[in-house]
Amino acid sequence: MFKNYLKIAWRNLLSSKLFSFINVFGLSVGMTCCMLLLLYILSETSFDKHQEHVDDLYLLRSENVQSNGEKMDNPRAPAPYAQAVKAEFPEVVQVTRLWMNFLEDKTLLKTGQPGKQEKAFYETKGVHVDSTFFDVFTYQFVEGDAKTSLNDPHSVVLSEEVAQKLFGKESALNQTIRIGGRSGNNEDFKVTGVFKSEGARSHIDARYFVSIHSGWVGDYLRQPNLNFTNNNMFYTYLRLKPRTSAEKFGAKLPSFIEKYARKDLRIAGFDKKLHLLPVRDIHLFSLIDKIVTPTTSTTYLYVLASIALFTLLIACINFMNLATARSAKRAAEVGIRKVMGAGKSGLVGQFLGESMVLTFLALVLAIVSVIVFLPFFNQLADKTLDISELFKPEIALAFIVLALVTGLLAGSYPAFYLSVFNPLDVIKGKFVNSVSATTLRRGLVVFQFVISIGLVVATMVIQQQIKFMRDQPLGFTKDQQIVIPFRSQEARRAYTALRNEMLQNNQITDAAGTSYYPGILNPSDMSVFLPGQSVNDDGLVKTNGVSADFMKTMDFKMAAGRMFSVEFPADTNYKIVVNEATLRKFAIPLDKAVGQKLNFNMGEEGIGSLEIVGVVKDFHFESLHKVIEPYAFFLNNRNFNYIVTHVNTKDVSKVLPFMEAKWKALVPDEPFSYTFLNEDFQSSYSADARTARIVNAFTIISILISCLGLFGLAAFAAQQRIKEIGVRKVLGASVGSIVTLLSGDFMKLVLVSLVIATPLTWYVMSKWLQDFAYSISVEWWMFVLAGILAVVIALITVSSQAIRAALTNPVKSLKSE
């Protein structure tokens, strides 16, 4: 019986080549999209699942609470928390801390072997960790012993990629490298391990690990009297005993704060609450935008999952529509089978079997398509998904289930619809497509175009929002600004000489030093409060140490007072320039801002006082996802992290060789490195841009699949009405009137789709825009443009078949009458 079903299915497939091609191709495209997006979503949701103790690993997350009730989430904690938590709670098996070098974005690594040329290059993603790190997290070592690799403060563990860059094919174990900047203080370190990179699987995307007791952070940890309030800069991870309840453990943390931190918190004037964040959930914890590496918004994953589902649904709808539309051709077959004794279950099995044959043909084609297009998808999604992922048992099973579900979904209605035909009516020739089947087909076409129009509008909204973020005035000049980082004390000491040399070039108009600049992480802040108020009334203000000409170089606009200037050397003595958000925070009128004092807690030294000498207009120092917060500049004459240079030419290739020559003359032992400020700032929107690229691509695909279905239905409609068209032509109907007749019904369906899609898409995209502090509005013209686009695409698709039918010789179509 089963063999007979397959034989009939194959014959039907060959007898209707056009409809079979549309079905198989449409289903394969839908399944390909679904597979690619499924691989992406699985990748995003599988971070840190490979950790041996993942069920017992937690990040100690804090929530700082100001006296006014304002809350701020912080994934980091002060240094003493780790050991205190381990000593206090027997449930804690092990703790480890991780420190990111926020003072420098890259670190200089050098190696000089006897008889070989010295290698020197900048490396990113170097982190400092406790010696217990590899007892908490699982890394696969190819050289060395994980558990003892960081016992020595002057030890370093490299990824395979970094080890190969430094030592080629030689073993890296026990080799010596020199680590510059604040990470290593230009000291020698012994390579004690080499690990396989986990960047695609772990939220800790490290290229190398250094002991937390080395470099700048090691010097800091050796200071006496570290407290439980200040310098929240350590990621603190806990490994709990198996089957420890996180809820019960979390309930003990308030008493821990009372015992260890209450005294320091009372002096600082704010409260702190501790929470446990499971390590398995860190990558998707978008409440905090960065936990070692950037987190991912689950909203984006829901969007991509919806696109995958909708694309597959559109393909399934095509199958159902074409199957029910062709029901009249299959009616005689069903009637004869019923007369010969076939039961309903047998007919349902036959048609579901045919659906499964088509579906598994589509699955094979989809798998081939995934293998072919995966490299392009990786570029689109900025991922490194591997072909081998396809052959993991759980992935393969998911795809088989996907094919089964698709086959059942696509073939269920046609199977049950065809199996209930009355054989007597069929044999007498009375069978016609029922009203219910026609209504269903129209409803499914409407559903397809609701999705397609919604995706088109979503694409426009996302593109407009990204354009808005890129074009929005930021409050400073971001173009033609070249940023040169200082990653060692030698480079910092060369600042004055380098600046003077730079300004000798008439294409460099300004150059200034700064600790931080807009578009990168600025972890520096302080709590201040108005005179007459207590420390409990304080508020956080971001701070930045800059040279006297930094604000001029950046072209900040003044709202009141003045900028720093070399004419006011006393500005280094607790004078500050603030932004307008600072005035709003403390309810200071603009006309009274200059000369206003702001107090800050100096601990045992008492209360210090700052004086506002100028107010700059608000500027975006972070992405437009975030509201502009209070910001204050301090005058600093030395020890900058960056020099920002403004050039008066768009052809920077003429200026860079000059800069590099001056750098090499003053800092000969370090490679010349630079970035462009506008590119650094735009990198904040990389996740948004990635989502936009994916939505754009799959919107086009969904429209293509919808058009395929519409093409098939139009061809069938034209075929069904071929004799009517012949009669109309004989009676004098023009080609235009016939095309209008055949296209009119489909155009009505597209317009109904637009009416339904408009409120739904407006609601969804308005919710999406709420993730941005500054955003566009969903405009009416987007829906008009999407509607016009849908109508034009549908008209072109339908008209191709309508024109073909209208141009057919009526003699041929009426010959059988």
JOQUI-V990825 format. One record per pair of residues at least 12 apart in sequence whose ideal C-beta (glycine too) atoms are under 6 Angstrom apart, sorted by the first residue. I is the first residue (numbers start at 1). J is the second residue. Records with the same first field share a line. If there is no record, write none. Layout:
I->J / J
This chain:
5->350 / 353
9->353 / 354 / 357
19->322 / 712
22->708 / 712
23->319 / 358
24->358 / 361 / 362
26->315 / 318 / 705 / 708
27->315 / 362
28->362 / 365 / 366
29->705
30->311 / 312 / 315
31->362 / 366
32->366 / 369 / 370
33->311 / 698 / 701
34->308 / 312
35->370
36->377
37->304 / 308
39->385 / 389
40->381
41->301 / 305
43->385
44->296 / 301
47->203 / 283
48->202 / 279 / 280
50->201
51->138
52->138
53->239
54->280
56->239 / 240 / 242
57->239 / 279
58->238 / 276 / 278
59->237 / 277
60->77 / 236
61->75 / 275 / 277
62->74 / 77 / 272 / 274
63->273
64->270 / 272
65->271
66->270
67->536 / 537
73->288
74->232
75->288 / 291
76->232 / 233 / 234 / 235
77->232 / 234 / 236
78->228 / 231 / 232
79->221 / 226 / 234
80->226 / 228
81->236
82->95 / 97 / 236
84->260
88->256
91->240 / 241 / 244 / 249
92->238
93->239 / 241
94->132 / 135 / 136 / 239
95->238
96->130 / 132 / 133 / 136 / 237
97->130 / 212 / 234 / 236
98->127 / 129 / 235
99->128 / 212 / 217 / 234
100->127
101->183
102->521 / 523
103->182
104->181 / 182 / 487
106->122 / 124
107->123 / 126 / 181 / 183
108->122 / 180 / 181 / 487 / 670
109->123 / 177
110->178
111->166 / 177
122->673
123->207
125->205 / 206 / 207
126->183 / 208
127->206
128->210 / 212 / 217
129->209 / 212
130->212
131->150 / 151
134->146
136->237 / 239
139->195
140->196
141->193 / 195
142->194
143->173 / 194
144->173 / 192 / 193
149->192 / 193
150->211
153->211 / 213 / 214
154->189
155->190 / 192 / 211
156->189 / 191 / 208 / 210
157->193 / 209
158->172 / 191 / 194 / 208
159->197 / 207
160->194 / 196
162->207 / 208
163->194
172->191 / 194
175->191
176->188 / 190
177->189
180->488
181->487 / 488
182->215 / 216
183->215
184->215
185->215
200->384
203->282 / 283 / 292 / 293
204->292
205->293
227->264
228->260 / 261 / 264
229->264 / 265 / 268
246->276
250->276
253->274
269->535 / 536 / 538
283->296
284->296 / 298
300->691
307->698
310->451
311->702
314->448 / 702 / 705 / 706
315->705
316->409 / 410
317->444 / 448
318->709
319->410
320->413 / 414
321->441 / 444 / 709 / 713
322->712
323->414
324->414 / 417 / 437
325->716
327->418
330->418
331->421 / 426 / 431
332->426
334->418 / 421
335->423 / 426 / 427
338->423
339->423
344->419
347->419
348->415 / 419
351->414 / 415 / 418
352->411 / 415
355->407 / 410 / 411
356->407
359->403 / 406 / 407
360->403
363->403
371->387
380->693
381->694
382->690
442->749
445->749
446->749 / 752 / 753
448->706
449->750 / 753 / 790
450->753 / 756 / 757
452->702 / 703 / 706
453->753 / 754 / 757 / 786 / 790
454->757 / 761
455->699 / 702
456->786
457->761 / 782 / 786
458->765
459->695 / 696 / 699
460->782
461->765 / 778
462->692 / 695
464->776
465->776
466->688 / 692
468->776
469->624 / 685
474->619 / 620
475->617 / 618 / 619
476->554 / 555 / 556 / 619
477->555
478->677 / 678 / 681
479->678
480->647
481->644 / 646 / 677
482->645 / 674
483->642 / 644 / 675 / 677
484->643 / 674
485->642
486->641
491->667
492->639
494->666 / 667
495->513 / 640
497->666
498->666
499->511
501->662
502->645
505->658
507->647 / 648 / 649 / 655
508->645 / 647
509->646 / 648
510->553 / 646
511->643 / 645
512->547 / 549 / 550 / 553 / 644
513->547 / 640 / 643
514->546 / 550 / 640 / 642
515->544 / 545 / 641
516->544
517->642 / 644
518->621
519->680 / 681
522->542
524->543
525->540 / 542 / 543
526->543 / 600
527->540
528->541 / 598 / 600
529->599
530->586
531->597 / 599
535->601
539->585
541->582 / 630 / 632
542->631
543->632
544->633
545->634 / 636
546->633
548->564 / 565 / 566
551->563
553->644 / 646
556->616
557->617
558->616
559->580 / 615 / 617
560->590 / 593 / 594 / 615
561->594 / 613 / 614 / 615
562->614
563->614
564->635
571->635
572->635
574->610
575->611 / 613
576->610 / 612 / 632 / 634
577->614 / 633
578->612 / 615 / 632
579->616 / 618 / 631
580->618
581->618 / 628 / 629 / 630
582->630
585->630
593->612 / 615
596->612
597->609 / 611
598->610
623->684
624->772 / 774
625->772
626->773
627->773
660->672
707->797
710->794 / 797
711->797
714->798 / 801
715->801
718->801 / 805
722->813
723->813
725->738 / 805
726->810 / 813 / 814
729->810
730->810
735->806
738->806
739->799 / 802 / 803 / 806
742->802
743->798 / 799 / 802
746->794 / 798
750->790 / 791 / 794
754->787
758->783
762->778
765->778
766->778
